[in-house]
Amino acid sequence: MLILKKYLLLLLINLTLSTAFAKISLPSIFSDNMVLQQNSNVSIWGKAKANVNVIVHTSWNNQKYTTMSGADGSWKLSVVSTKAGGPYEIKISDGEEVLLNNVLLGEVWLCSGQSNMEMPVKGFRNQPTLNSADILLDADNPEIRLIRYDKALSRTPQYDCKSTSWQISDAQSTKEFSAVGYQFAQELQRKLKVPIGMIMSTWGGTKIEAWMPENALKSFPDIKIPNIADTAKITKNDPSVLYNAMVNPFLGYGIKGMLWYQGEANRSNYEQYDELMETMVKSWRKAWDIGEWPFYYVQIAPFKYDSTDESAFLREAQWKASTQIPNAGMVVSIDVGAENFIHPPDKTTISKRLVYWAMGNTYGMKGLAFATPVYKSHKINKDAVTISFSHAENGLTSFGKNLSAFEIAGEDKVFHPAKAKITGAGVVVQSENVKMPVAVRYAFKDWVVGDLFNNEGLPVSSFRTDNW
């Protein structure tokens, strides 16, 4: 009797193993209603029976693609997508078929970062999102599809992460989605008139190190990687834990580009933030292996922190990163911050500025200004300093207001409020308290409201001419 029981147990185990992947299983990035990047070679992967042919049939071009699953059932292949359109279907079979319905081809973008990217259309509790009701009123759009990943942590790269699966845009699905990401999709769809897919992977209060793969952090010896087995003490800001759990599951999915809004949590190590961001983008692009896709990001907004002005130095590091990362663009939020809210309500302005970058730099729209003006050089003449800017070919403006965010200092390194006037050459800055100026700063504080723009309405980034 004992022998019979052992035999039956072994038989059950073998049967379980042999049927573990009897039916195709897919990570959550692949589901009904998804959008695949148009005019591209897009990867599809999953689990199947071990060592069998896996056949993928795509209806938009009536093509079949075949690959062999591994000993663990894993498989991956690349399919050719055509121009935007749909709905289509994808059939995947290892002998038993799985069908994906209502698939669209279009433009796919990823939005990631911390709480200002996470902030949903409905807003956080007691922290509203500007225009929330209007955004939701216009959210019924079957050409926009959304997928939002749950928060998760891991010391090791994960195959999948729980998500909403792909949802068709309506008020119900949209209210929980990133206000920046959704409004970007909404405007992009209106301009391009093709389906837009948005992937959201965010977590508030997180450092950039948590979003970076472990091998990318090896060039930063001061960043210590916890032991893999040490899961009891895992936190959301441990190096690599968000990359492993919330990026790796869809790594390689065909995207057009990425939106990033993060940095508040890195104010204390602003000195290396530009290098961290540059390294993060380089490592993500390498892992995706589809070229240097566009990377557009938001410079953190002013906020009344703790009067150390660390956030101004962080904004400076973010500007430096824009000069170091190929095919990258920075959106400035210096004029739409909130003194007592780290989550400024106006996400509409931010999303539109991201769209300017996408339309002008990625999709080739002519005549559209998208690059924000930044400090280029300065010239000292007696008691005045003339500042010149890039991306201000048509001039500068304060929209009729007095410029109030400039400061000037002499050799004593003490900054005084300065008078500033827009001229043909740029901005002339001076103060009766500084007869021999040495340095100028603009909006270089934790809390400030930027008031200088190029003629197209894009704000000048905070800057300093000194290195004190």
Helices and strands as residue ranges (DSSP letters): H 2-18, E 35-37, E 41-47, E 53-58, E 63-68, E 74-80, E 85-93, E 97-113, H 115-118, H 132-137, E 141-148, E 167-169, H 171-174, H 179-192, E 196-202, G 208-211, G 214-219, H 241-246, G 248-250, E 257-261, G 264-272, H 273-288, E 295-298, H 310-324, E 328-331, H 347-357, I 358-362, E 374-381, E 384-390, E 396-397, E 406-409, E 415-417, E 419-423, E 426-430, E 439-442, E 453-454, E 463-464
